[in-house]
Amino acid sequence: MEQFVDVAGRKIWTRLVGHGPAVVLCSGAGAASVGNWPEIEREAARFPTVVTYDRAGTGRSDAPDVAPTAYDMAEELTAVLNSLAINRPVILVGFSFAAFLVQLFACRSPAEVAGLILLDPLPDEFLAQLVDQPPVVRASLRAKTAEAPYASPALTLETEKSIESAVQVRAALAGSGLLDVPLVVLAIEHPEPSGLGRSHAAIARRSAKGRLILVRGTSHLTFRADKAQLIVDLIREMCANP
């Protein structure tokens, strides 16, 4: 079932497939989610209800008035789940930048989250440490994003406040944190001294029930397609052992 739902006067495009406990798939920065997880949605919908939605400014959804932060995106997710009458707790799957959104949601509403699966997540501590840098540093970061080969208006919009979003995530983690929310970090294995391996291990340690799985033979851009069966298996496992 596909439909628009109203969130703060904006139309947000959504899709529900399957039956059972809800699993929400969240794409990376600037990317639509509806129709953007074909292999995973097709297989996973055999056992839970798979929920996808286009965040404001992506896909078919209306754009927001101002660039959103992770807090705004978490609020939007709450409104979407309420509009679709989705029972909680839910399993949240966040790819790349969407790791900010789903971790923040889980910190704020741990009782509504049955588990988190973070796919090659963007480390928030890297961006958060830029908050005290001069404005020229932020401007440079935005310029590099806008000039990337995969750049789009939606990507520019969602990453406009990426540093602020990272700071929000860090603040939430310093507060209640993820407690014992089941957490799996599925990430690409990088050789040292990249630091990404240490960052992903640190993210997995944020929950008492966290674990890190490292994989090879893929890239960030093809990650979900290359590792689709493994991701489906992790969703199935989390649905069976909430």
Backbone hydrogen bonds in HBPLUS format (Angstrom, degrees):
<---DONOR---> <-ACCEPTOR-->    atom                        ^
c    i                          cat <-CA-CA->   ^        H-A-AA   ^      H-
h    n   atom  resd res      DA  || num        DHA   H-A  angle D-A-AA Bond
n    s   type  num  typ     dist DA aas  dist angle  dist       angle   num
A0016-LEU N   A0001-MET O   2.81 MM  15  5.20 155.8  1.87 149.5 157.8     1
A0003-GLN N   A0014-THR O   3.07 MM  11  5.46 154.7  2.13 135.9 142.8     2
A0014-THR N   A0003-GLN O   2.85 MM  11  5.46 155.1  1.91 151.1 159.4     3
A0005-VAL N   A0012-ILE O   2.88 MM   7  5.28 149.9  1.97 139.5 148.6     4
A0012-ILE N   A0005-VAL O   2.85 MM   7  5.28 164.9  1.88 156.4 161.6     5
A0007-VAL N   A0010-ARG O   2.84 MM   3  5.16 162.8  1.87 149.7 155.7     6
A0010-ARG N   A0007-VAL O   2.96 MM   3  5.16 159.0  2.00 110.2 117.1     7
A0062-ASP N   A0011-LYS O   2.89 MM  51  5.49 162.4  1.92 159.2 165.2     8
A0054-ASP N   A0013-TRP O   2.91 MM  41  5.53 158.0  1.96 157.3 164.3     9
A0015-ARG N   A0052-THR O   2.83 MM  37  5.33 146.3  1.94 162.1 158.2    10
A0052-THR N   A0015-ARG O   3.04 MM  37  5.33 164.0  2.07 153.1 157.1    11
A0017-VAL N   A0050-VAL O   3.04 MM  33  5.19 149.8  2.13 140.5 149.6    12
A0050-VAL N   A0017-VAL O   2.71 MM  33  5.19 164.9  1.73 165.6 162.9    13
A0049-THR N   A0021-PRO O   2.84 MM  28  5.73 157.0  1.89 130.4 138.4    14
A0091-ILE N   A0022-ALA O   3.04 MM  69  6.42 165.3  2.07 151.6 155.8    15
A0023-VAL N   A0049-THR O   2.80 MM  26  6.09 155.7  1.86 166.7 167.6    16
A0051-VAL N   A0023-VAL O   2.78 MM  28  5.92 170.1  1.79 155.6 157.5    17
A0024-VAL N   A0091-ILE O   2.82 MM  67  6.23 162.0  1.85 168.5 173.1    18
A0093-VAL N   A0024-VAL O   2.82 MM  69  6.00 165.3  1.84 179.7 174.5    19
A0025-LEU N   A0051-VAL O   2.99 MM  26  6.31 159.7  2.03 168.9 174.1    20
A0026-CYS N   A0093-VAL O   2.81 MM  67  5.95 158.1  1.86 166.1 173.6    21
A0095-PHE N   A0026-CYS O   3.08 MM  69  6.31 163.5  2.11 166.4 170.3    22
A0031-ALA N   A0028-GLY O   3.19 MM   3  5.74 165.4  2.22 136.6 137.5    23
A0036-ASN N   A0033-SER O   3.04 MM   3  5.03 167.6  2.06 122.3 122.4    24
A0041-GLU N   A0037-TRP O   2.76 MM   4  5.59 167.0  1.77 166.6 171.1    25
A0042-ARG N   A0038-PRO O   3.02 MM   4  5.98 162.8  2.05 145.2 150.4    26
A0043-GLU N   A0039-GLU O   3.25 MM   4  6.39 164.3  2.27 145.6 149.0    27
A0044-ALA N   A0040-ILE O   2.81 MM   4  5.76 164.0  1.84 154.4 159.9    28
A0045-ALA N   A0041-GLU O   3.01 MM   4  5.73 151.3  2.10 142.3 147.8    29
A0046-ARG N   A0043-GLU O   3.29 MM   3  5.92 164.5  2.32 115.0 118.5    30
A0047-PHE N   A0044-ALA O   3.14 MM   3  6.12 171.5  2.15 128.7 130.2    31
A0058-THR N   A0055-ARG O   2.87 MM   3  5.53 153.6  1.94 151.6 150.7    32
A0057-GLY N   A0062-ASP O   2.92 MM   5  5.48 128.1  2.19 110.4 116.8    33
A0061-SER N   A0058-THR O   3.06 MM   3  5.83 148.8  2.16 152.2 152.1    34
A0073-MET N   A0069-THR O   3.03 MM   4  6.39 154.9  2.09 149.8 157.1    35
A0074-ALA N   A0070-ALA O   2.86 MM   4  6.12 150.3  1.95 148.3 156.2    36
A0075-GLU N   A0071-TYR O   2.97 MM   4  6.25 155.9  2.03 149.2 155.7    37
A0076-GLU N   A0072-ASP O   2.91 MM   4  6.17 152.4  1.99 144.1 152.2    38
A0077-LEU N   A0073-MET O   2.91 MM   4  6.18 154.0  1.98 145.0 151.5    39
A0078-THR N   A0074-ALA O   3.07 MM   4  6.35 159.2  2.11 147.6 152.3    40
A0079-ALA N   A0075-GLU O   3.06 MM   4  6.36 159.2  2.10 148.6 153.8    41
A0080-VAL N   A0076-GLU O   2.88 MM   4  6.16 153.7  1.95 152.2 159.8    42
A0081-LEU N   A0077-LEU O   2.95 MM   4  6.19 168.0  1.96 157.1 159.4    43
A0082-ASN N   A0078-THR O   2.97 MM   4  6.18 155.6  2.03 147.9 155.1    44
A0083-SER N   A0079-ALA O   2.88 MM   4  6.04 159.3  1.92 147.0 152.8    45
A0084-LEU N   A0080-VAL O   2.98 MM   4  6.17 148.7  2.08 149.5 157.6    46
A0086-ILE N   A0081-LEU O   2.97 MM   5  5.20 171.9  1.97 154.8 156.4    47
A0085-ALA N   A0082-ASN O   3.08 MM   3  4.96 154.6  2.15  99.9 107.7    48
A0090-VAL N   A0112-GLU O   2.89 MM  22  6.27 152.0  1.97 138.0 136.5    49
A0114-ALA N   A0090-VAL O   2.68 MM  24  5.22 156.5  1.73 127.3 135.3    50
A0092-LEU N   A0115-GLY O   2.99 MM  23  6.40 160.4  2.03 161.7 161.0    51
A0117-ILE N   A0092-LEU O   2.92 MM  25  6.32 156.1  1.98 158.8 161.6    52
A0094-GLY N   A0117-ILE O   2.96 MM  23  6.41 151.2  2.05 153.1 162.4    53
A0119-LEU N   A0094-GLY O   2.87 MM  25  6.06 165.5  1.89 147.5 152.5    54
A0098-ALA N   A0095-PHE O   2.97 MM   3  5.26 147.9  2.08 140.9 131.7    55
A0096-SER N   A0119-LEU O   2.98 MM  23  6.17 169.7  1.99 169.2 167.1    56
A0099-ALA N   A0096-SER O   3.09 MM   3  5.84 165.2  2.11 119.2 123.7    57
A0122-LEU N   A0096-SER O   3.21 MM  26  4.96 166.0  2.23 107.1 104.5    58
A0100-PHE N   A0097-PHE O   3.02 MM   3  5.95 155.2  2.08 126.1 129.9    59
A0102-VAL N   A0098-ALA O   3.05 MM   4  6.35 170.5  2.06 161.0 160.9    60
A0103-GLN N   A0099-ALA O   3.08 MM   4  5.95 159.3  2.12 141.8 147.8    61
A0104-LEU N   A0100-PHE O   3.03 MM   4  6.12 160.4  2.07 150.2 156.0    62
A0105-PHE N   A0101-LEU O   2.98 MM   4  6.19 159.1  2.03 149.3 155.3    63
A0106-ALA N   A0102-VAL O   2.98 MM   4  6.14 158.9  2.03 143.3 148.8    64
A0107-CYS N   A0103-GLN O   2.88 MM   4  6.13 151.7  1.96 148.6 156.3    65
A0108-ARG N   A0104-LEU O   3.06 MM   4  6.22 155.6  2.12 148.3 154.2    66
A0109-SER N   A0105-PHE O   2.85 MM   4  5.97 148.4  1.95 148.8 158.2    67
A0112-GLU N   A0109-SER O   2.95 MM   3  5.52 155.1  2.01 118.4 126.3    68
A0113-VAL N   A0110-PRO O   3.20 MM   3  5.36 167.0  2.22 109.7 112.8    69
A0116-LEU N   A0182-PRO O   2.80 MM  66  6.21 153.5  1.86 151.6 160.3    70
A0184-VAL N   A0116-LEU O   2.93 MM  68  6.31 151.7  2.01 149.5 158.7    71
A0118-LEU N   A0184-VAL O   2.85 MM  66  6.24 162.5  1.88 165.6 170.3    72
A0186-LEU N   A0118-LEU O   2.87 MM  68  6.12 161.7  1.91 163.8 170.1    73
A0120-ASP N   A0186-LEU O   2.67 MM  66  5.87 173.3  1.68 156.0 158.4    74
A0128-ALA N   A0124-ASP O   2.91 MM   4  6.01 163.1  1.94 157.6 163.3    75
A0129-GLN N   A0125-GLU O   3.28 MM   4  6.22 145.5  2.41 135.7 141.0    76
A0130-LEU N   A0127-LEU O   2.96 MM   3  5.42 159.8  2.00 114.7 121.3    77
A0131-VAL N   A0128-ALA O   3.23 MM   3  5.66 169.2  2.24 115.3 117.7    78
A0133-GLN N   A0130-LEU O   3.01 MM   3  5.21 162.2  2.05 111.5 116.8    79
A0137-VAL N   A0134-PRO O   2.90 MM   3  5.63 146.0  2.01 122.3 130.5    80
A0139-ALA N   A0135-PRO O   2.92 MM   4  6.20 161.8  1.96 154.8 160.5    81
A0140-SER N   A0136-VAL O   2.93 MM   4  6.07 148.7  2.03 137.7 145.8    82
A0141-LEU N   A0137-VAL O   3.00 MM   4  6.29 154.8  2.06 147.4 153.9    83
A0142-ARG N   A0138-ARG O   2.94 MM   4  6.25 160.7  1.98 154.0 158.8    84
A0143-ALA N   A0139-ALA O   2.92 MM   4  6.10 154.1  1.99 144.5 152.1    85
A0144-LYS N   A0140-SER O   2.96 MM   4  6.19 158.2  2.01 150.3 155.2    86
A0145-THR N   A0141-LEU O   3.11 MM   4  6.36 155.6  2.18 145.5 151.9    87
A0146-ALA N   A0142-ARG O   2.95 MM   4  6.21 159.5  2.00 150.1 155.5    88
A0147-GLU N   A0143-ALA O   2.99 MM   4  6.16 136.5  2.19 142.7 154.2    89
A0148-ALA N   A0145-THR O   3.28 MM   3  5.34 157.8  2.33 102.3 109.0    90
A0151-ALA N   A0148-ALA O   2.99 MM   3  5.12 162.5  2.02 117.4 118.2    91
A0156-THR N   A0152-SER O   2.98 MM   4  6.26 167.0  2.00 159.4 162.5    92
A0157-LEU N   A0153-PRO O   2.92 MM   4  6.09 154.7  1.98 144.8 152.0    93
A0158-GLU N   A0154-ALA O   2.97 MM   4  6.18 168.5  1.99 152.6 154.5    94
A0159-THR N   A0155-LEU O   3.01 MM   4  6.07 144.6  2.14 148.8 157.6    95
A0160-GLU N   A0157-LEU O   3.38 MM   3  5.39 156.3  2.44 100.1 106.9    96
A0162-SER N   A0159-THR O   3.15 MM   3  4.75 157.5  2.20 112.1 107.1    97
A0165-SER N   A0161-LYS O   2.88 MM   4  6.14 151.7  1.96 148.2 157.3    98
A0166-ALA N   A0162-SER O   2.93 MM   4  6.15 154.1  2.00 144.5 150.6    99
A0167-VAL N   A0163-ILE O   3.01 MM   4  6.33 155.7  2.07 149.6 156.1   100
A0168-GLN N   A0164-GLU O   2.97 MM   4  6.26 151.2  2.06 146.0 153.7   101
A0169-VAL N   A0165-SER O   3.02 MM   4  6.35 155.8  2.08 150.4 156.3   102
A0170-ARG N   A0166-ALA O   2.99 MM   4  6.27 163.3  2.02 150.7 155.0   103
A0171-ALA N   A0167-VAL O   2.94 MM   4  6.16 155.7  2.00 148.4 154.8   104
A0172-ALA N   A0168-GLN O   2.98 MM   4  6.22 157.4  2.03 147.5 153.4   105
A0173-LEU N   A0169-VAL O   2.93 MM   4  6.18 156.6  1.99 153.0 159.4   106
A0174-ALA N   A0170-ARG O   2.96 MM   4  6.15 145.0  2.08 141.8 151.4   107
A0175-GLY N   A0171-ALA O   3.11 MM   4  6.34 124.1  2.43 135.4 149.3   108
A0175-GLY N   A0172-ALA O   3.15 MM   3  5.08 138.8  2.33  93.2 105.0   109
A0177-GLY N   A0172-ALA O   3.18 MM   5  5.95 154.6  2.25 156.5 149.8   110
A0181-VAL N   A0178-LEU O   2.92 MM   3  5.69 166.7  1.94 150.1 154.6   111
A0208-ALA N   A0179-LEU O   3.04 MM  29  6.43 160.3  2.08 149.1 155.0   112
A0183-LEU N   A0209-LYS O   3.22 MM  26  6.03 175.2  2.22 125.7 124.7   113
A0211-ARG N   A0183-LEU O   2.98 MM  28  6.39 134.0  2.20 139.0 152.3   114
A0185-VAL N   A0211-ARG O   2.92 MM  26  6.28 162.3  1.95 161.6 167.3   115
A0213-ILE N   A0185-VAL O   2.80 MM  28  6.10 166.4  1.82 166.8 166.1   116
A0187-ALA N   A0213-ILE O   2.96 MM  26  6.35 161.4  1.99 163.6 169.7   117
A0215-VAL N   A0187-ALA O   2.90 MM  28  6.23 147.5  2.01 151.2 160.4   118
A0189-GLU N   A0215-VAL O   2.86 MM  26  5.57 162.2  1.90 156.5 154.4   119
A0194-SER N   A0191-PRO O   3.28 MM   3  6.34 165.8  2.30 128.3 132.4   120
A0199-SER N   A0195-GLY O   3.02 MM   4  6.26 155.8  2.08 148.1 155.4   121
A0200-HIS N   A0196-LEU O   2.86 MM   4  6.08 164.5  1.89 156.6 159.3   122
A0201-ALA N   A0197-GLY O   3.02 MM   4  6.19 153.4  2.09 144.3 151.9   123
A0202-ALA N   A0198-ARG O   2.94 MM   4  6.12 151.8  2.02 144.0 151.7   124
A0203-ILE N   A0199-SER O   2.99 MM   4  6.30 149.0  2.09 145.8 154.3   125
A0204-ALA N   A0200-HIS O   3.09 MM   4  6.35 157.5  2.14 145.2 150.4   126
A0205-ARG N   A0201-ALA O   3.16 MM   4  6.44 139.4  2.33 140.2 150.7   127
A0206-ARG N   A0203-ILE O   3.07 MM   3  5.40 162.8  2.10 112.3 117.0   128
A0210-GLY N   A0207-SER O   3.13 MM   3  4.86 143.9  2.27 113.9 108.0   129
A0223-PHE N   A0219-SER O   2.89 MM   4  5.53 107.1  2.43 145.8 162.4   130
A0223-PHE N   A0220-HIS O   3.45 MM   3  5.03 161.2  2.49  95.7 100.8   131
A0226-ASP N   A0222-THR O   2.91 MM   4  5.98 170.5  1.92 167.0 170.2   132
A0227-LYS N   A0223-PHE O   2.95 MM   4  5.95 155.9  2.00 153.6 159.5   133
A0231-ILE N   A0227-LYS O   2.98 MM   4  6.22 158.6  2.02 156.8 163.4   134
A0232-VAL N   A0228-ALA O   2.91 MM   4  6.17 158.7  1.95 152.1 158.0   135
A0233-ASP N   A0229-GLN O   2.90 MM   4  6.11 156.7  1.95 146.5 153.0   136
A0234-LEU N   A0230-LEU O   2.98 MM   4  6.26 150.2  2.07 145.2 152.9   137
A0235-ILE N   A0231-ILE O   2.98 MM   4  6.27 152.6  2.05 148.0 155.6   138
A0236-ARG N   A0232-VAL O   2.86 MM   4  6.14 163.6  1.89 154.4 158.9   139
A0237-GLU N   A0233-ASP O   2.92 MM   4  6.11 160.4  1.95 145.7 151.2   140
A0238-MET N   A0234-LEU O   2.97 MM   4  6.12 156.4  2.02 143.5 149.7   141
A0239-CYS N   A0235-ILE O   2.89 MM   4  6.10 152.1  1.97 150.8 158.7   142
A0240-ALA N   A0236-ARG O   3.00 MM   4  6.22 148.6  2.10 146.8 155.2   143
A0241-ASN N   A0237-GLU O   2.99 MM   4  6.13 135.0  2.20 140.5 152.4   144
